[in-house]
């Protein structure tokens, strides 16, 4: 501190000062002396800091979707809604984030197939009654004077001309169109991103696994998915039936999103995903597995045809490469998960799940036939 007087005298004279030779000066000292008012004890305070200031502890901030490599990649995709202002909260223990989605996937899949079995039972039970009702309606129509330009009649005629598969997926397509329209409402953007996009870094994990299956932000994305679903609807419903198809489709949407969760957590590439591609990949893979010699063609290149088996191999290879290399335009992990589920279900799942539904149907039949006895008294 021998040069303290030199500093004070230098400032009183209004000129610069220099410490004596051999004196070590802290790197922050010139900055502290730049203001003439830093004298006396305040000057001593800066002298005693020696080698600089301590860095303030870094605050842990929630991750935003537009930061990092994954956010930039998702931001470049036209299929994903803009999420610059959306905050995601990745867990410090990523594996734990998969526990709830796993149990949700297992529970929802079981409920879907159980509900489909009961639905099929009710459909078979009411088919005889509907047959006689149909005969009566046809007889009344034959003796009733027909109205010209009846819109309801035209709609019924169009509906009756559709195949069972097309009638089944009409409701799915209508739901996708409704959700697409909700994306166009600015005040619903945050709600749509929270509940209709699946992301393991989001606070809501389970319900988006199902809701995002009906969610499309891009018109082209929705049109392409719905066209493929409409094209394969007749084949898949002929193979599985209406009730089993609905169970497989809804379960495929949840399972493909769970596979996407696993991939994102394993790679650390968080980002929102949406669309029916995972479930549609299950439909495509199931049909191609069941009918591998069927001929397929690309939408815009109908002159080039190929077998369904080769198409399935090419799709699996492309999605595997995209998942490994980190391609981000599509959610390749969800596509691959959906395709593998479709192959597994046609090969093994139908025998393991659907053909073992008889105990549940018997329980439901007993509940329907016996039911609660009127009067409630004991004999």
C-alpha positions as CSV (number, residue, x, y, z in Angstrom):
1,X,0.0,0.0,0.0
2,X,3.1,2.3,-0.3
3,X,1.7,3.8,-3.5
4,X,-1.6,5.0,-1.9
5,X,-0.3,8.5,-1.4
6,X,0.9,8.7,-5.0
7,X,-2.6,7.9,-6.1
8,X,-4.2,10.5,-3.9
9,X,-1.7,13.2,-4.8
10,X,-2.1,12.4,-8.5
11,X,-5.8,13.0,-8.4
12,X,-5.5,16.2,-6.4
13,X,-3.2,17.6,-9.1
14,X,-5.5,16.6,-11.8
15,X,-3.0,14.5,-13.6
16,X,-2.5,10.8,-14.2
17,X,-0.3,8.8,-11.9
18,X,1.8,5.7,-12.1
19,X,2.8,3.3,-9.3
20,X,6.5,2.9,-8.5
21,X,8.5,0.3,-10.3
22,X,8.0,-3.3,-9.0
23,X,4.5,-2.6,-7.6
24,X,1.8,-5.1,-8.6
25,X,-1.5,-3.5,-9.5
26,X,-4.8,-5.4,-9.8
27,X,-6.3,-5.6,-13.3
28,X,-9.5,-3.9,-12.1
29,X,-7.6,-1.0,-10.5
30,X,-7.6,1.4,-13.6
31,X,-11.3,0.9,-13.9
32,X,-11.8,1.7,-10.3
33,X,-9.7,4.9,-10.6
34,X,-11.4,6.1,-13.7
35,X,-13.9,8.1,-11.6
36,X,-12.4,11.0,-9.6
37,X,-14.9,10.5,-6.8
38,X,-13.5,7.1,-5.8
39,X,-11.3,8.3,-2.9
40,X,-10.7,7.4,0.7
41,X,-12.4,4.3,2.0
42,X,-14.3,3.7,-1.2
43,X,-11.0,3.7,-2.9
44,X,-9.6,1.2,-0.4
45,X,-12.5,-1.1,-1.0
46,X,-11.6,-1.5,-4.7
47,X,-8.0,-2.0,-3.8
48,X,-8.8,-4.9,-1.5
49,X,-10.6,-6.8,-4.3
50,X,-7.2,-8.0,-5.5
51,X,-8.0,-10.2,-8.5
52,X,-11.5,-9.1,-9.6
53,X,-15.1,-9.6,-8.7
54,X,-16.9,-12.9,-8.1
55,X,-19.3,-14.0,-10.8
56,X,-23.0,-14.0,-9.8
57,X,-24.4,-17.5,-9.7
58,X,-26.1,-18.5,-12.9
59,X,-29.9,-18.7,-12.6
60,X,-31.6,-21.9,-13.9
61,X,-34.0,-20.7,-16.5
62,X,-36.7,-22.7,-18.3
63,X,-35.8,-23.8,-21.8
64,X,-37.4,-22.0,-24.7
65,X,-38.3,-23.9,-27.8
66,X,-36.3,-21.6,-30.0
67,X,-33.0,-22.0,-28.3
68,X,-30.4,-24.6,-29.1
69,X,-30.1,-26.8,-32.0
70,X,-33.4,-28.6,-31.6
71,X,-35.4,-25.4,-31.4
72,X,-33.8,-23.9,-34.5
73,X,-34.4,-27.1,-36.4
74,X,-38.1,-27.2,-35.4
75,X,-38.5,-23.5,-36.1
76,X,-37.4,-24.1,-39.7
77,X,-40.1,-26.7,-40.3
78,X,-43.3,-25.4,-41.8
79,X,-45.3,-28.3,-40.3
80,X,-44.7,-27.0,-36.7
81,X,-46.5,-23.9,-35.3
82,X,-44.3,-20.9,-34.2
83,X,-43.3,-21.5,-30.6
84,X,-40.8,-18.6,-30.0
85,X,-42.7,-17.4,-27.0
86,X,-43.5,-20.8,-25.5
87,X,-41.5,-21.9,-22.5
88,X,-40.8,-25.6,-21.9
89,X,-39.5,-27.1,-18.7
90,X,-37.1,-30.1,-19.3
91,X,-36.7,-32.1,-16.1
92,X,-33.3,-32.4,-14.5
93,X,-34.0,-36.2,-14.4
94,X,-35.1,-36.9,-18.0
95,X,-35.8,-40.6,-17.4
96,X,-38.5,-39.7,-14.8
97,X,-40.5,-37.8,-17.4
98,X,-41.2,-41.1,-19.2
99,X,-42.8,-42.8,-16.2
100,X,-46.2,-41.1,-16.5
101,X,-46.3,-41.3,-20.3
102,X,-45.5,-45.0,-20.1
103,X,-48.4,-45.9,-17.8
104,X,-50.7,-43.6,-19.8
105,X,-49.7,-45.5,-23.0
106,X,-50.3,-48.9,-21.4
107,X,-53.6,-47.9,-19.7
108,X,-55.0,-46.1,-22.7
109,X,-54.2,-49.0,-25.1
110,X,-55.9,-51.4,-22.7
111,X,-59.0,-49.2,-22.5
112,X,-59.1,-48.7,-26.2
113,X,-59.2,-52.4,-27.0
114,X,-61.6,-53.1,-24.1
115,X,-64.0,-50.4,-25.4
116,X,-63.7,-51.7,-28.9
117,X,-64.7,-55.2,-27.8
118,X,-67.7,-53.9,-26.0
119,X,-68.6,-51.7,-29.0
120,X,-68.5,-54.8,-31.2
121,X,-70.7,-56.7,-28.9
122,X,-73.3,-53.9,-28.9
123,X,-73.1,-53.6,-32.7
124,X,-73.7,-57.3,-33.2
125,X,-76.6,-57.2,-30.7
126,X,-78.3,-54.3,-32.5
127,X,-77.7,-55.5,-36.0
128,X,-80.7,-57.8,-36.1
129,X,-83.0,-55.0,-34.9
130,X,-81.6,-52.6,-37.3
131,X,-82.1,-55.1,-40.2
132,X,-85.8,-55.2,-39.6
133,X,-85.9,-51.4,-39.1
134,X,-84.2,-51.0,-42.4
135,X,-86.8,-53.2,-44.2
136,X,-89.6,-51.2,-42.7
137,X,-87.9,-47.9,-43.7
138,X,-87.4,-49.1,-47.3
139,X,-91.1,-50.1,-47.5
140,X,-92.2,-46.7,-46.3
141,X,-89.9,-45.0,-48.8
142,X,-91.4,-47.0,-51.6
143,X,-95.0,-45.9,-50.9
144,X,-94.1,-42.3,-49.8
145,X,-94.0,-39.7,-52.5
146,X,-90.4,-38.6,-53.1
147,X,-89.3,-35.0,-52.8
148,X,-87.3,-33.4,-55.6
149,X,-84.0,-31.9,-54.6
150,X,-84.1,-33.3,-51.0
151,X,-80.7,-32.5,-49.6
152,X,-81.0,-35.0,-46.8
153,X,-81.7,-37.8,-49.3
154,X,-78.7,-36.9,-51.4
155,X,-76.5,-36.9,-48.3
156,X,-77.9,-40.3,-47.3
157,X,-77.3,-41.6,-50.8
158,X,-73.7,-40.4,-50.7
159,X,-73.1,-41.9,-47.3
160,X,-74.6,-45.3,-48.3
161,X,-72.3,-45.4,-51.3
162,X,-69.2,-45.2,-49.1
163,X,-67.4,-48.3,-48.0
164,X,-67.3,-49.3,-44.4
165,X,-63.7,-48.1,-44.1
166,X,-64.5,-44.7,-45.6
167,X,-67.5,-44.2,-43.3
168,X,-65.2,-45.1,-40.4
169,X,-62.5,-42.6,-41.2
170,X,-64.9,-39.8,-42.0
171,X,-65.3,-38.9,-38.4
172,X,-61.5,-39.0,-37.9
173,X,-61.0,-36.6,-40.9
174,X,-63.8,-34.3,-39.5
175,X,-62.0,-34.1,-36.1
176,X,-58.7,-33.2,-37.8
177,X,-60.4,-30.5,-39.8
178,X,-61.9,-29.0,-36.7
179,X,-58.6,-29.0,-34.8
180,X,-56.9,-27.4,-37.9
181,X,-59.5,-24.6,-37.8
182,X,-58.8,-24.0,-34.1
183,X,-55.1,-23.4,-34.9
184,X,-56.2,-20.4,-37.0
185,X,-57.7,-18.6,-33.9
186,X,-54.9,-16.4,-32.5
187,X,-56.2,-16.3,-28.9
188,X,-56.0,-20.2,-28.7
189,X,-52.4,-20.5,-29.8
190,X,-50.9,-21.1,-26.3
191,X,-53.7,-23.6,-25.5
192,X,-53.2,-25.4,-28.7
193,X,-49.4,-25.6,-28.3
194,X,-49.8,-26.9,-24.7
195,X,-52.4,-29.6,-25.3
196,X,-52.2,-30.4,-29.1
197,X,-48.5,-30.7,-29.5
198,X,-46.5,-33.5,-27.8
199,X,-43.2,-32.6,-26.1
200,X,-41.5,-34.3,-23.2
201,X,-40.2,-30.9,-22.0
202,X,-43.8,-29.6,-21.6
203,X,-45.7,-29.5,-18.3
204,X,-48.6,-31.5,-19.8
205,X,-47.3,-34.9,-20.9
206,X,-50.1,-37.4,-21.2
207,X,-53.2,-35.8,-22.9
208,X,-51.1,-34.3,-25.8
209,X,-50.1,-37.9,-26.7
210,X,-53.6,-38.5,-27.9
211,X,-54.8,-35.0,-28.9
212,X,-51.7,-34.3,-31.1
213,X,-52.8,-37.2,-33.2
214,X,-55.7,-35.1,-34.5
215,X,-53.7,-31.9,-34.7
216,X,-52.2,-30.3,-37.9
217,X,-50.8,-26.8,-38.3
218,X,-50.0,-27.0,-42.0
219,X,-52.8,-27.5,-44.5
220,X,-50.5,-29.6,-46.8
221,X,-49.6,-31.8,-43.8
222,X,-53.2,-32.5,-43.0
223,X,-54.2,-33.0,-46.6
224,X,-51.5,-35.5,-47.2
225,X,-52.2,-37.5,-44.1
226,X,-55.9,-37.6,-44.6
227,X,-55.5,-38.6,-48.3
228,X,-53.3,-41.6,-47.2
229,X,-55.8,-42.5,-44.5
230,X,-58.7,-42.3,-46.9
231,X,-56.8,-44.4,-49.5
232,X,-56.1,-47.3,-47.0
233,X,-59.3,-47.1,-45.0
234,X,-61.2,-49.8,-47.0
235,X,-58.3,-52.2,-46.8
236,X,-57.5,-51.8,-43.1
237,X,-61.2,-52.0,-42.1
238,X,-61.7,-55.1,-44.2
239,X,-58.7,-56.7,-42.4
240,X,-59.5,-55.6,-38.8
241,X,-63.1,-54.6,-38.7
242,X,-64.5,-51.2,-37.7
243,X,-64.1,-51.6,-34.0
244,X,-60.7,-53.2,-33.9
245,X,-59.4,-50.6,-36.4
246,X,-60.4,-47.7,-34.1
247,X,-58.7,-49.3,-31.2
248,X,-55.5,-49.9,-33.3
249,X,-55.6,-46.3,-34.7
250,X,-56.0,-44.5,-31.4
251,X,-53.5,-46.8,-29.6
252,X,-51.0,-46.2,-32.5
253,X,-51.2,-42.5,-32.0
254,X,-50.3,-42.8,-28.3
255,X,-47.6,-45.4,-28.8
256,X,-45.9,-43.5,-31.6
257,X,-45.8,-40.4,-29.5
258,X,-44.3,-42.4,-26.6
259,X,-41.6,-43.6,-28.9
260,X,-41.0,-40.0,-29.9
261,X,-40.7,-39.1,-26.2
262,X,-38.1,-41.8,-25.6
263,X,-36.0,-40.6,-28.6
264,X,-36.2,-36.9,-27.6
265,X,-35.2,-37.7,-24.0
266,X,-32.4,-40.0,-25.1
267,X,-30.9,-37.5,-27.6
268,X,-31.8,-34.3,-25.7
269,X,-33.5,-32.8,-28.8
270,X,-36.6,-31.4,-27.3
271,X,-39.3,-29.9,-29.5
272,X,-43.0,-30.0,-30.2
273,X,-44.5,-32.7,-32.5
274,X,-48.0,-33.0,-34.0
275,X,-49.9,-34.8,-36.7
276,X,-51.5,-38.1,-37.4
277,X,-48.5,-39.5,-39.2
278,X,-47.6,-42.0,-36.5
279,X,-51.0,-43.6,-36.5
280,X,-51.3,-43.5,-40.3
281,X,-47.9,-45.3,-40.4
282,X,-49.4,-48.1,-38.3
283,X,-52.3,-48.4,-40.8
284,X,-49.9,-48.4,-43.8
285,X,-47.5,-50.9,-42.2
286,X,-50.4,-53.2,-41.2
287,X,-51.8,-53.2,-44.8
288,X,-48.4,-53.7,-46.3
289,X,-47.6,-56.6,-43.9
290,X,-50.9,-58.3,-44.6
291,X,-50.8,-57.7,-48.3
292,X,-47.1,-57.5,-49.2
293,X,-47.7,-58.1,-53.0
294,X,-50.2,-55.3,-53.4
295,X,-49.3,-52.6,-55.8
296,X,-48.8,-49.0,-54.6
297,X,-48.0,-45.7,-56.3
298,X,-46.9,-42.2,-55.3
299,X,-49.5,-39.5,-55.3
300,X,-47.8,-37.2,-57.7
301,X,-46.1,-40.0,-59.8
302,X,-48.9,-42.6,-60.4
303,X,-47.0,-44.1,-63.4
304,X,-44.4,-45.6,-61.0
305,X,-45.7,-48.6,-59.1
306,X,-44.1,-50.9,-56.5
307,X,-45.1,-53.6,-54.1
308,X,-46.4,-52.8,-50.7
309,X,-43.6,-54.9,-49.1
310,X,-40.8,-52.9,-50.8
311,X,-42.6,-49.6,-49.9
312,X,-42.6,-50.6,-46.2
313,X,-38.9,-51.5,-46.3
314,X,-38.1,-48.2,-47.9
315,X,-40.1,-46.2,-45.3
316,X,-38.6,-48.0,-42.4
317,X,-35.1,-47.5,-43.8
318,X,-35.7,-43.8,-44.4
319,X,-37.2,-43.2,-40.9
320,X,-34.4,-45.1,-39.2
321,X,-31.8,-43.0,-41.0
322,X,-33.7,-39.8,-40.2
323,X,-33.8,-40.7,-36.5
324,X,-30.1,-41.6,-36.3
325,X,-28.9,-38.6,-38.3
326,X,-31.2,-36.2,-36.5
327,X,-33.3,-35.1,-39.5
328,X,-35.9,-32.7,-38.1
329,X,-38.5,-31.9,-40.8
330,X,-40.5,-35.0,-39.7
331,X,-40.7,-36.8,-36.4
332,X,-39.0,-39.9,-37.7
333,X,-39.1,-41.6,-34.3
334,X,-42.9,-41.4,-34.2
335,X,-43.1,-42.7,-37.8
336,X,-40.8,-45.6,-37.0
337,X,-42.7,-46.4,-33.8
338,X,-46.0,-46.4,-35.6
339,X,-44.7,-48.6,-38.4
340,X,-43.2,-51.2,-36.0
341,X,-46.4,-51.3,-34.0
342,X,-48.4,-52.0,-37.2
343,X,-46.1,-54.8,-38.2
344,X,-46.1,-56.3,-34.7
345,X,-49.9,-56.1,-34.4
346,X,-50.6,-57.9,-37.6
347,X,-48.0,-60.5,-36.9
348,X,-48.6,-61.1,-33.2
349,X,-50.9,-58.5,-31.6
350,X,-54.1,-59.7,-33.2
351,X,-53.7,-63.1,-31.7
352,X,-52.5,-61.9,-28.3
353,X,-55.0,-59.1,-27.7
354,X,-58.1,-59.2,-29.9
355,X,-58.7,-63.0,-29.9
356,X,-58.4,-63.0,-26.1
357,X,-61.2,-60.5,-25.6
358,X,-63.8,-63.2,-24.8
359,X,-63.6,-63.0,-21.0
360,X,-64.3,-59.3,-21.0
361,X,-67.2,-59.8,-23.4
362,X,-68.7,-62.4,-21.2
363,X,-68.5,-60.1,-18.2
364,X,-70.2,-57.4,-20.2
365,X,-72.9,-59.8,-21.4
366,X,-73.7,-60.9,-17.9
367,X,-74.0,-57.3,-16.8
368,X,-76.3,-56.5,-19.7
369,X,-78.5,-59.6,-19.3
370,X,-78.7,-59.8,-15.6
371,X,-78.3,-56.2,-14.5
372,X,-79.7,-54.9,-11.2
373,X,-82.9,-56.7,-10.3
374,X,-86.0,-54.5,-9.9
375,X,-87.2,-54.1,-6.3
376,X,-83.8,-54.7,-4.8
377,X,-85.2,-57.1,-2.2
378,X,-83.6,-60.4,-1.3
379,X,-85.6,-63.7,-1.4
